Amino acid sequence: MSEIRDVNLWESGARKIEWVKRNMPLLNGIEKEFAAEKPFKGLKVALSVHLEAKTAYLCKVLAAGGAEMYVTGSNPLSTQDDVAAALVHDGLNVFAWYDSNEEEYHRHISKVIDCAPNIIIDDGGDLVNLIHNERTDLIPNVIGGCEETTTGIIRLLAMDKAKALKFPMVLVNDADCKHLFDNRYGTGQSVWDGINRTTNLIVAGKNVVVAGYGWCGKGVAMRAKGLGADVIVTEIDPIKAMEAVMDGFKVMPMREAAKTGDFFVTVTGCADVIGEEAFNNMKDGAICCNAGHFDVEVNMAKLREIAVDSYAARNNIMGYKLKNGKTVFVIAEGRLVNLAAGDGHPAEIMDMSFAIQALSAEYLVKNKDKLGGEHMTVNVPKEIDRKVAERKLNAWGFEIDRLTPEQEKYLGSV
């Protein structure tokens, strides 16, 4: 029933999954709980998340809880074929392969929802949007879902505001244990892992332009500074721009930043962040990449249109020669640099994010008759956030103080 490159690659994928499992203690504990309680028994889960080892382990945890898993990737360049093979070898249904074209990618996400899922685990909103736009017949089967990313949440909030969202969706990315750590520390490290391994160039002494100063942008800028770069931030939000200044970074419009940048990283969730004007202003040899979900932040369509020539400069790096004689380089076709040119966030970080995913999916099942109504977007319950934080601290070997009854009484007094 699966559609992958080659099931014979499974042993390599299994080793990758076993490695991350050793470094994901929260999911280890949840897997044991789910195996005993079977909260998803009789339910079908459709999952579209970057298909690498950490995601695969989340799939196995949900399967241990009784879920019948249907899995695809959320980006054509982030799927690892050996990991997909390992899941199929373990009996899960997988429809994905590396470097799928547009038709293949759409076919794979379509096959995942053909199962008539009860729970959706989404990354960027592709499954939710496909169900709402092309397969509305499946809506009655859906208890609800969880969304992993900022970009996906933006889409969900717009749908909810328009009263177009037809089942509850938990905003996983808005949980403190997700955006504070995954977005800042996970993105910060994995973006530079991808850039460094792909370019083999030094960062120290270079000018790094970070477009967007949300939690992901904060992490990218912080790590760039740590590597010795001079960091420039571009923003549309005056409060975030002010925060960037106070964090020690220069702030300016993209048209100006383009003139001095050596590396450009977009982390906004918006389109055309780096467009024609910026490309033409760039120095010869400037390197662009994207750490937002979709490949529209660095406007690749416009760059291909205005380029007089293009060539493969290095594995996963394309050079685009412009009419002014300068060449602009782009990593991983403008897709997620930390996954299309790397292995994504560290396992210890995704342990928290995927723990929230797993517990939020369980929350949906246990509260299916209480959710929905006027608003279909659902915040992660604070008790789940706190449970994940407490378990992570315990796994690290740290303890914290507890309020005494007298302190609780004091804080509750008026």
C-alpha positions as CSV (number, residue, x, y, z in Angstrom):
1,M,0.0,0.0,0.0
2,S,3.0,2.3,0.4
3,E,4.8,4.3,-2.3
4,I,8.5,4.8,-1.5
5,R,11.8,4.6,-3.4
6,D,13.2,1.3,-2.2
7,V,12.2,-0.7,0.8
8,N,15.7,-2.4,0.8
9,L,17.1,0.8,2.3
10,W,15.4,0.1,5.6
11,E,18.4,-1.0,7.6
12,S,20.1,2.4,7.2
13,G,16.9,4.2,8.2
14,A,16.4,1.9,11.2
15,R,19.9,2.9,12.5
16,K,19.0,6.6,12.2
17,I,15.7,6.1,14.1
18,E,17.5,4.1,16.8
19,W,20.1,6.9,17.2
20,V,17.5,9.6,17.7
21,K,15.4,7.4,20.0
22,R,18.4,7.2,22.4
23,N,18.3,11.0,22.6
24,M,14.6,11.5,22.9
25,P,13.7,10.5,26.5
26,L,10.3,12.3,26.6
27,L,9.1,10.3,23.6
28,N,10.5,7.1,25.2
29,G,8.3,7.7,28.2
30,I,5.2,8.6,26.1
31,E,5.8,5.5,23.9
32,K,5.6,3.3,27.0
33,E,2.4,5.0,28.2
34,F,0.8,4.8,24.8
35,A,1.7,1.2,24.4
36,A,-0.1,0.4,27.7
37,E,-3.1,2.7,27.3
38,K,-3.7,2.5,23.5
39,P,-5.4,6.0,23.2
40,F,-5.5,5.8,19.4
41,K,-6.9,2.2,19.1
42,G,-9.1,1.9,16.0
43,L,-8.1,5.4,14.8
44,K,-6.3,6.4,11.6
45,V,-3.7,9.1,11.8
46,A,-2.5,11.0,8.7
47,L,0.8,12.7,9.2
48,S,2.7,15.2,6.9
49,V,5.9,16.3,8.6
50,H,9.5,16.5,7.3
51,L,10.2,12.8,6.9
52,E,13.5,12.1,8.7
53,A,14.5,10.0,11.7
54,K,12.9,12.1,14.5
55,T,9.6,12.3,12.7
56,A,9.8,8.6,12.1
57,Y,10.1,8.0,15.8
58,L,7.0,10.1,16.4
59,C,5.2,7.9,13.9
60,K,6.3,4.8,15.8
61,V,5.2,6.3,19.2
62,L,1.7,7.0,17.8
63,A,1.6,3.5,16.3
64,A,2.5,2.1,19.7
65,G,-0.6,3.9,20.9
66,G,-2.8,1.9,18.5
67,A,-2.9,4.4,15.6
68,E,-3.0,3.1,12.1
69,M,-0.4,5.4,10.5
70,Y,-0.4,7.0,7.1
71,V,2.7,9.1,6.5
72,T,4.1,11.5,4.0
73,G,6.7,14.3,4.0
74,S,5.9,18.0,4.1
75,N,8.7,19.1,1.8
76,P,10.0,17.4,-1.4
77,L,13.6,17.8,-0.4
78,S,13.4,16.8,3.3
79,T,12.3,13.2,2.9
80,Q,15.0,10.6,3.6
81,D,14.4,7.5,1.6
82,D,16.0,5.1,4.0
83,V,13.9,6.4,6.9
84,A,10.7,6.0,4.8
85,A,11.8,2.4,4.1
86,A,12.4,1.7,7.8
87,L,8.8,2.7,8.6
88,V,7.4,0.6,5.8
89,H,9.5,-2.3,7.1
90,D,7.9,-1.8,10.5
91,G,4.4,-2.0,8.9
92,L,3.5,1.7,8.6
93,N,1.9,3.1,5.4
94,V,4.3,5.7,3.8
95,F,3.9,7.7,0.6
96,A,7.0,9.9,0.1
97,W,10.3,10.0,-1.6
98,Y,13.2,12.5,-1.8
99,D,13.1,15.1,-4.6
100,S,9.5,14.5,-5.7
101,N,8.1,16.7,-8.4
102,E,4.9,18.7,-7.9
103,E,2.6,16.0,-9.3
104,E,4.3,13.3,-7.1
105,Y,4.1,15.4,-4.0
106,H,0.4,16.1,-4.5
107,R,-0.2,12.4,-5.2
108,H,1.5,11.4,-2.0
109,I,-0.4,13.7,0.3
110,S,-3.6,12.7,-1.5
111,K,-2.9,9.0,-0.8
112,V,-2.3,9.8,2.8
113,I,-5.8,11.2,3.3
114,D,-7.4,8.5,1.2
115,C,-7.5,6.5,4.4
116,A,-10.2,8.8,5.7
117,P,-8.2,9.9,8.7
118,N,-9.5,10.6,12.2
119,I,-6.5,12.7,13.4
120,I,-4.3,15.0,11.3
121,I,-0.7,15.8,12.2
122,D,0.3,18.7,9.8
123,D,3.4,20.8,9.1
124,G,2.5,23.8,7.0
125,G,-1.1,23.0,6.5
126,D,-1.0,20.9,3.3
127,L,-3.2,18.1,4.6
128,V,-5.8,20.4,6.2
129,N,-6.0,22.5,3.0
130,L,-6.3,19.5,0.8
131,I,-9.2,18.1,2.8
132,H,-11.0,21.4,2.9
133,N,-10.5,22.3,-0.8
134,E,-10.6,18.9,-2.6
135,R,-11.8,16.2,-0.2
136,T,-14.6,17.7,1.9
137,D,-16.2,14.3,2.0
138,L,-13.6,13.3,4.5
139,I,-14.4,16.1,7.0
140,P,-17.0,14.2,9.0
141,N,-14.3,11.5,9.9
142,V,-11.9,14.0,11.3
143,I,-11.8,14.4,15.1
144,G,-9.2,17.1,14.8
145,G,-5.5,17.8,14.2
146,C,-2.3,19.4,15.3
147,E,-0.2,22.0,13.4
148,E,3.6,22.1,13.8
149,T,4.7,25.3,12.2
150,T,4.2,29.1,12.3
151,T,3.3,29.1,8.6
152,G,0.7,26.5,9.1
153,I,-0.8,28.4,12.1
154,I,-1.0,31.6,10.0
155,R,-3.1,29.6,7.5
156,L,-5.3,28.0,10.2
157,L,-6.0,31.4,11.9
158,A,-7.0,32.9,8.5
159,M,-9.4,29.9,7.9
160,D,-10.8,30.1,11.4
161,K,-11.4,33.9,11.1
162,A,-13.3,33.2,7.8
163,K,-15.3,30.4,9.5
164,A,-13.8,28.0,6.9
165,L,-12.1,25.6,9.3
166,K,-14.3,22.6,9.8
167,F,-12.6,20.7,12.6
168,P,-10.5,21.6,15.7
169,M,-6.8,22.1,15.2
170,V,-4.3,22.4,18.1
171,L,-1.7,25.2,17.6
172,V,1.3,23.1,18.6
173,N,3.8,25.7,17.4
174,D,2.4,28.3,19.9
175,A,3.2,26.1,22.9
176,D,6.0,27.5,25.0
177,C,8.0,24.3,24.8
178,K,7.7,24.5,21.1
179,H,8.4,28.0,20.0
180,L,10.8,29.0,22.8
181,F,13.1,26.0,22.1
182,D,12.4,24.4,18.8
183,N,12.1,27.7,16.9
184,R,14.9,29.5,18.7
185,Y,17.5,26.9,19.5
186,G,16.5,24.2,17.0
187,T,16.3,26.5,14.0
188,G,19.3,28.5,15.2
189,Q,21.5,25.4,15.2
190,S,20.1,23.5,12.3
191,V,20.1,26.4,9.8
192,W,23.8,26.9,10.3
193,D,24.4,23.2,10.2
194,G,22.8,23.2,6.8
195,I,24.6,26.3,5.5
196,N,28.0,25.2,6.8
197,R,28.0,21.7,5.5
198,T,26.7,22.8,2.1
199,T,28.9,25.8,1.5
200,N,32.1,24.8,3.4
201,L,32.7,28.5,3.9
202,I,33.6,30.5,7.1
203,V,30.9,32.6,8.7
204,A,33.2,34.7,11.0
205,G,33.8,38.1,9.6
206,K,30.9,37.9,7.1
207,N,27.8,40.0,7.0
208,V,24.7,37.9,7.7
209,V,21.2,39.3,6.9
210,V,18.4,37.7,8.8
211,A,14.9,38.5,7.4
212,G,12.4,38.3,10.2
213,Y,13.0,38.5,14.0
214,G,10.4,36.1,15.4
215,W,11.6,33.2,17.5
216,C,13.2,31.5,14.5
217,G,15.0,34.7,13.4
218,K,16.2,35.3,17.0
219,G,17.8,31.8,16.9
220,V,19.4,32.3,13.5
221,A,20.8,35.7,14.4
222,M,22.1,34.5,17.8
223,R,24.0,31.6,16.2
224,A,25.4,33.8,13.4
225,K,26.7,36.2,16.1
226,G,28.2,33.3,17.9
227,L,30.0,32.2,14.7
228,G,31.6,35.6,14.5
229,A,29.3,37.3,11.9
230,D,28.1,40.9,11.8
231,V,24.3,40.5,11.8
232,I,21.8,42.7,10.1
233,V,18.0,42.2,10.7
234,T,15.2,43.2,8.4
235,E,11.7,43.5,9.8
236,I,8.2,44.9,9.2
237,D,7.3,45.0,12.9
238,P,8.7,48.0,14.8
239,I,8.6,46.2,18.1
240,K,10.6,43.2,16.9
241,A,12.9,45.6,15.1
242,M,13.5,47.5,18.3
243,E,14.2,44.2,20.1
244,A,16.8,43.3,17.4
245,V,18.5,46.7,18.0
246,M,18.6,46.1,21.7
247,D,20.0,42.6,21.2
248,G,22.9,44.3,19.4
249,F,22.0,43.9,15.7
250,K,21.8,46.4,12.9
251,V,18.3,46.9,11.5
252,M,17.6,48.2,8.0
253,P,15.3,47.6,5.0
254,M,16.1,44.6,2.7
255,R,17.0,47.0,-0.2
256,E,19.8,48.4,1.9
257,A,20.9,45.1,3.6
258,A,21.2,43.5,0.2
259,K,24.1,45.8,-0.6
260,T,26.3,44.4,2.2
261,G,25.1,40.9,2.9
262,D,27.3,37.8,2.3
263,F,24.7,35.3,3.7
264,F,20.9,35.9,3.6
265,V,18.5,33.8,5.6
266,T,14.7,34.3,5.4
267,V,12.5,33.3,8.3
268,T,9.3,35.2,7.9
269,G,6.5,32.9,6.6
270,C,5.8,35.5,3.9
271,A,6.4,35.7,0.1
272,D,8.9,37.8,-1.9
273,V,11.0,38.8,1.0
274,I,14.0,38.7,-1.2
275,G,12.9,39.9,-4.6
276,E,14.2,41.5,-7.8
277,E,15.4,44.7,-6.2
278,A,17.3,42.9,-3.6
279,F,18.9,40.5,-6.1
280,N,20.1,43.3,-8.2
281,N,21.6,45.1,-5.2
282,M,23.5,42.1,-3.9
283,K,27.3,41.7,-4.0
284,D,28.8,39.3,-6.4
285,G,28.8,35.9,-4.7
286,A,26.1,36.6,-2.2
287,I,24.5,33.4,-0.8
288,C,20.7,33.1,-0.1
289,C,18.8,30.5,1.7
290,N,15.4,30.1,3.3
291,A,14.4,28.7,6.7
292,G,10.7,29.4,6.4
293,H,8.3,26.6,5.4
294,F,7.6,27.4,1.7
295,D,10.0,28.2,-1.1
296,V,8.6,31.6,-1.8
297,E,10.5,33.8,0.7
298,V,13.5,33.9,-1.6
299,N,11.6,34.6,-4.8
300,M,13.0,31.8,-6.9
301,A,10.5,32.4,-9.8
302,K,11.7,36.0,-10.2
303,L,15.4,35.0,-9.8
304,R,15.1,32.4,-12.6
305,E,13.3,35.0,-14.7
306,I,15.9,37.7,-14.4
307,A,19.0,35.4,-14.5
308,V,20.9,35.3,-17.9
309,D,22.5,32.0,-16.9
310,S,22.4,29.4,-14.1
311,Y,24.5,26.5,-13.2
312,A,25.2,24.0,-10.4
313,A,28.0,25.6,-8.4
314,R,28.2,22.8,-5.8
315,N,26.0,20.0,-4.6
316,N,22.7,21.7,-3.5
317,I,23.9,25.2,-4.5
318,M,22.8,26.9,-7.8
319,G,24.4,30.0,-9.2
320,Y,22.4,32.6,-11.0
321,K,24.2,35.1,-13.2
322,L,22.4,38.5,-13.5
323,K,22.5,41.1,-16.3
324,N,24.8,43.3,-14.2
325,G,27.4,40.5,-14.3
326,K,27.1,39.5,-10.7
327,T,26.2,36.0,-9.5
328,V,23.8,35.1,-6.7
329,F,23.9,31.7,-5.1
330,V,20.9,29.9,-3.6
331,I,21.1,26.8,-1.3
332,A,18.6,24.0,-1.7
333,E,16.4,25.7,-4.3
334,G,15.1,28.1,-1.7
335,R,13.5,25.3,0.3
336,L,14.0,24.8,4.0
337,V,17.8,24.9,4.4
338,N,18.0,23.1,7.6
339,L,16.2,20.0,6.2
340,A,16.8,20.2,2.4
341,A,20.5,20.7,3.1
342,G,20.8,19.1,6.6
343,D,19.2,16.7,9.1
344,G,16.9,19.3,10.7
345,H,16.7,20.2,14.4
346,P,18.7,18.2,17.0
347,A,17.0,15.2,18.5
348,E,16.9,16.7,22.0
349,I,14.9,19.7,20.7
350,M,12.4,17.7,18.6
351,D,11.9,15.5,21.7
352,M,10.0,18.4,23.2
353,S,8.2,19.4,20.0
354,F,7.0,15.9,19.2
355,A,6.1,15.2,22.8
356,I,3.7,18.1,22.6
357,Q,2.4,16.7,19.2
358,A,1.8,13.3,20.7
359,L,0.1,14.6,23.9
360,S,-2.0,17.1,21.9
361,A,-3.2,14.3,19.6
362,E,-4.2,12.3,22.7
363,Y,-5.9,15.4,24.1
364,L,-8.0,15.7,21.0
365,V,-9.2,12.1,21.3
366,K,-10.0,12.4,25.0
367,N,-11.9,15.8,24.5
368,K,-13.4,15.3,21.1
369,D,-16.9,16.2,22.3
370,K,-15.8,19.4,24.0
371,L,-13.8,21.1,21.3
372,G,-14.9,23.2,18.4
373,G,-17.7,25.7,18.3
374,E,-17.1,29.4,17.5
375,H,-13.4,28.9,17.2
376,M,-11.8,25.8,15.7
377,T,-8.2,26.7,16.6
378,V,-7.2,25.3,20.0
379,N,-4.3,26.3,22.2
380,V,-2.1,23.6,23.7
381,P,-3.3,23.2,27.3
382,K,-0.9,24.7,29.8
383,E,-0.8,21.4,31.7
384,I,0.6,19.7,28.6
385,D,3.3,22.4,28.2
386,R,4.2,22.1,31.9
387,K,4.3,18.4,31.8
388,V,6.7,18.4,28.9
389,A,8.9,21.0,30.6
390,E,9.0,19.1,33.9
391,R,9.8,15.8,32.2
392,K,12.6,17.4,30.2
393,L,14.1,19.0,33.3
394,N,13.9,15.6,35.0
395,A,15.6,13.9,32.1
396,W,18.4,16.5,32.3
397,G,18.7,15.8,36.0
398,F,17.5,19.2,37.3
399,E,15.1,20.1,40.0
400,I,13.1,23.3,40.7
401,D,11.5,24.8,43.7
402,R,7.8,24.3,44.6
403,L,5.5,26.8,46.1
404,T,4.7,26.2,49.8
405,P,1.0,26.4,50.9
406,E,1.8,29.8,52.5
407,Q,3.3,31.1,49.2
408,E,0.3,29.9,47.2
409,K,-2.0,31.7,49.8
410,Y,0.2,34.9,49.5
411,L,0.1,34.9,45.7
412,G,-3.7,34.3,45.7
413,S,-4.4,37.1,48.2
414,V,-5.9,40.5,47.2
